[in-house]
Amino acid sequence: MTRTLPTLWDQIGAHWPANSHDRAWPYGELAEAAHAFLAGHGVNPVGLSHYGIVVADRNAALARLNRLAQEPWRPATAAWVEAFNVHVMRGDLQGVELEFIEPDGPSFFADFLAGQGERLQHISFRVDGIHEAVARLRDAAVPLVNDQVREGSHGWIAFLRPDPFAPLCLELCQPK
């Protein structure tokens, strides 16, 4: 039996919560609030790219997800991202992309896992013109992580940590 998107995503949120410093966010509500935040700061996302969950073991996370979904989820890609010292497993889950991130060396992902545990670490939005979007956010004094655009597993990316969502990050992604 296949579960509906809200039920499965609610269960995913229960296992890998989306908590900011002052509240717990349902994934869908978080996406809407983050989109509104970006638009309010002059960045017009093309759409939701994915949810990024930091985990201690990507294979154990995959097994847990398959138990929740009651059907096999097969990630479309698995990659090593040297710039961030992480293994990434990503793929479509009922029309929304999910990304499991396993740190394997020093990075802000490893720091997040050590301080927050396994949970949603970021929500990513596709943008056109990532450098211009980052410049607008810098001008608006939105805190950026690493203060630069880098190559990630799915294109050019930049992370920001605006106060309403911290310690969660928002990610901007410009596919290659």
Secondary structure, DSSP 4 states (H G I P E B T S, - for coil): -PPPHHHHHHHHHHHS--B-SS-B--HHHHHHHHHHHHHHTT---SEEEEEEEE-S-HHHHHHHHHHHHTS----SEEEEEGGGTEEEEEEEETTEEEEEEEE-SSSHHHHHHHHH-SEEEEEEEE-S-HHHHHHHHHHTTPPEEEEEEEEETTEEEEEE--TTTTTSEEEEEE--
